[in-house]
Amino acid sequence: MKKEEIIKAAEKAFSAFTHYCNGVNENIFFDKPSAKWSVAENMQHLIVATNTSTLAFSLPKFLVRWAGGTPNRKSRTYEELVAKYKNKLAEGGAASGRFIPKRIKLSFGKQKLMMRWTSAALNHIAAIKKTKTEDELDNYLVKHPLLGRITLRELCYFTIYHTEHHLNIISAISPFPKNAVKED
């Protein structure tokens, strides 16, 4: 995908996740199913992950290069990156450290969390838009906790797929209300 396609795909994924969460009743939003994250915790996880991804675009490039190094290969395609992520999950890969959300109570407020998610999504899109060239997406590496060193382009792909992945998870927790209208 080219930069503009990445931006459109990210906007679509973020919008779908936001729209779905807006349709979830606040009590269900914070209700924690056994051995799974609540919708709110899934959102908190995405906020941390998306903000971390955004940081890679916001830091001075010399710091990104210092921390991640220089690629010795071409960026994977979207499909290749998704396949690698799915394989890591199948091998038992899971969120760790600061990416594991803390329990969020109803008293925190759905709208407050939704505002944080919206801010993370908008900041991520803005950071990608500031990328000057297509080559910049392929010439810097970042460290991903499951995927190892990936290019900035691959990080974009991951963020898109990761958002869709968590939308699928919350869809299983909280089926979309019948009276709500889904976006295409």
C-alpha positions as CSV (number, residue, x, y, z in Angstrom):
1,M,0.0,0.0,0.0
2,K,1.1,3.5,-0.7
3,K,0.9,6.2,2.0
4,E,-2.5,7.5,0.9
5,E,-3.9,4.0,0.9
6,I,-2.5,3.4,4.3
7,I,-4.2,6.5,5.6
8,K,-7.5,5.6,4.1
9,A,-7.3,2.0,5.5
10,A,-6.4,3.3,9.0
11,E,-9.2,5.9,8.9
12,K,-11.6,3.1,7.9
13,A,-10.4,0.7,10.7
14,F,-10.4,3.4,13.3
15,S,-13.9,4.6,12.3
16,A,-15.3,1.1,12.3
17,F,-14.0,0.5,15.8
18,T,-15.3,3.8,17.1
19,H,-18.7,3.3,15.5
20,Y,-19.0,-0.1,17.0
21,C,-18.0,1.0,20.5
22,N,-20.4,3.9,20.3
23,G,-23.2,1.4,19.8
24,V,-22.3,-0.7,22.9
25,N,-24.3,-0.1,26.0
26,E,-22.1,1.5,28.7
27,N,-22.7,-1.3,31.2
28,I,-21.8,-3.9,28.6
29,F,-18.8,-1.8,27.6
30,F,-17.2,-2.1,31.0
31,D,-18.5,-5.6,31.8
32,K,-15.6,-8.1,32.0
33,P,-16.2,-11.5,30.5
34,S,-14.5,-14.3,32.3
35,A,-10.8,-14.7,31.2
36,K,-11.2,-12.0,28.5
37,W,-10.9,-8.2,28.3
38,S,-13.9,-6.0,28.4
39,V,-14.7,-3.8,25.5
40,A,-13.3,-0.9,27.5
41,E,-10.1,-2.9,28.2
42,N,-9.7,-3.8,24.5
43,M,-10.0,0.0,23.8
44,Q,-7.5,0.8,26.4
45,H,-5.1,-1.7,24.9
46,L,-5.6,-0.1,21.5
47,I,-5.0,3.4,22.9
48,V,-1.6,2.3,24.3
49,A,-0.6,0.4,21.2
50,T,-1.7,3.2,18.8
51,N,0.0,5.9,20.8
52,T,3.2,3.8,20.9
53,S,3.0,3.3,17.1
54,T,2.4,7.1,16.7
55,L,5.6,7.8,18.7
56,A,7.7,6.1,16.0
57,F,6.5,8.7,13.5
58,S,6.8,11.6,15.9
59,L,10.3,11.0,17.2
60,P,13.3,12.6,15.4
61,K,14.4,10.1,12.7
62,F,17.9,9.9,14.1
63,L,16.4,8.4,17.3
64,V,14.2,6.0,15.3
65,R,17.3,4.9,13.4
66,W,19.4,4.6,16.6
67,A,16.8,2.5,18.4
68,G,15.7,0.4,15.4
69,G,18.5,0.3,13.0
70,T,18.6,0.1,9.2
71,P,16.5,-2.3,7.2
72,N,18.3,-5.0,5.2
73,R,15.2,-6.1,3.4
74,K,12.1,-4.7,1.6
75,S,9.0,-4.0,3.7
76,R,6.6,-6.9,3.8
77,T,3.2,-6.5,2.1
78,Y,0.1,-6.1,4.2
79,E,-0.8,-9.7,3.7
80,E,2.7,-10.9,4.7
81,L,2.7,-8.8,7.8
82,V,-0.8,-10.0,8.9
83,A,0.3,-13.6,8.3
84,K,3.4,-13.1,10.5
85,Y,1.3,-11.6,13.2
86,K,-1.3,-14.4,13.1
87,N,1.5,-17.0,13.3
88,K,3.0,-15.2,16.4
89,L,-0.5,-15.3,18.0
90,A,-0.9,-19.0,17.1
91,E,2.5,-19.7,18.7
92,G,1.1,-18.2,22.0
93,G,2.2,-14.6,21.5
94,A,0.1,-12.2,23.6
95,A,0.2,-8.7,24.9
96,S,2.7,-8.1,27.7
97,G,3.8,-5.3,30.1
98,R,2.2,-2.0,29.6
99,F,0.1,-3.3,26.7
100,I,-2.0,-5.4,29.2
101,P,-4.9,-3.1,30.2
102,K,-5.7,-2.5,33.8
103,R,-9.2,-3.1,35.0
104,I,-11.4,-0.1,34.0
105,K,-14.5,0.5,36.1
106,L,-17.8,1.9,34.9
107,S,-17.2,5.0,37.0
108,F,-14.4,6.0,34.6
109,G,-16.9,6.8,32.0
110,K,-17.3,5.5,28.5
111,Q,-17.2,9.0,26.9
112,K,-13.9,9.7,28.6
113,L,-12.3,6.6,27.2
114,M,-13.9,7.2,23.8
115,M,-12.3,10.6,23.7
116,R,-8.9,9.1,24.5
117,W,-9.3,6.6,21.7
118,T,-10.4,9.3,19.2
119,S,-7.4,11.3,20.2
120,A,-5.0,8.4,19.7
121,A,-6.6,7.6,16.3
122,L,-6.4,11.2,15.0
123,N,-2.9,11.6,16.2
124,H,-1.8,8.5,14.5
125,I,-3.3,9.6,11.1
126,A,-1.7,13.0,11.5
127,A,1.7,11.5,12.2
128,I,1.5,9.3,9.1
129,K,0.4,12.3,7.0
130,K,3.5,14.2,8.1
131,T,5.7,11.4,6.7
132,K,7.5,13.2,3.8
133,T,8.2,10.4,1.4
134,E,7.2,6.8,0.6
135,D,10.9,5.8,1.2
136,E,10.7,7.1,4.8
137,L,8.2,4.3,5.5
138,D,10.6,1.7,4.3
139,N,14.0,3.0,5.5
140,Y,13.4,3.0,9.3
141,L,12.9,0.1,11.7
142,V,11.1,0.0,15.0
143,K,11.0,-2.8,17.6
144,H,7.7,-4.5,18.0
145,P,7.1,-6.7,21.0
146,L,5.8,-9.7,19.0
147,L,7.1,-9.1,15.5
148,G,10.6,-8.0,16.2
149,R,12.1,-5.3,14.0
150,I,9.6,-4.0,11.4
151,T,9.6,-1.0,9.1
152,L,7.4,2.0,9.6
153,R,5.3,0.8,6.7
154,E,4.8,-2.5,8.4
155,L,4.0,-0.7,11.6
156,C,1.2,1.1,9.7
157,Y,-0.1,-2.3,8.5
158,F,0.1,-3.7,12.0
159,T,-1.9,-0.8,13.4
160,I,-4.6,-1.2,10.8
161,Y,-4.9,-5.0,11.3
162,H,-4.5,-4.8,15.1
163,T,-7.5,-2.4,15.2
164,E,-9.6,-4.8,13.0
165,H,-8.5,-7.7,15.1
166,H,-9.8,-6.1,18.3
167,L,-13.0,-5.1,16.6
168,N,-13.5,-8.8,15.8
169,I,-12.8,-9.6,19.5
170,I,-15.3,-7.1,20.9
171,S,-17.9,-8.1,18.3
172,A,-17.8,-11.6,19.9
173,I,-18.1,-10.0,23.4
174,S,-20.9,-7.6,22.6
175,P,-22.9,-8.2,19.4
176,F,-23.8,-5.0,17.6
177,P,-27.2,-3.7,18.8
178,K,-29.9,-4.4,16.3
179,N,-31.2,-0.9,16.4
180,A,-27.8,0.6,15.5
181,V,-26.8,1.2,12.0
182,K,-23.4,-0.1,10.9
183,E,-21.2,1.9,8.6
184,D,-20.0,0.4,5.3
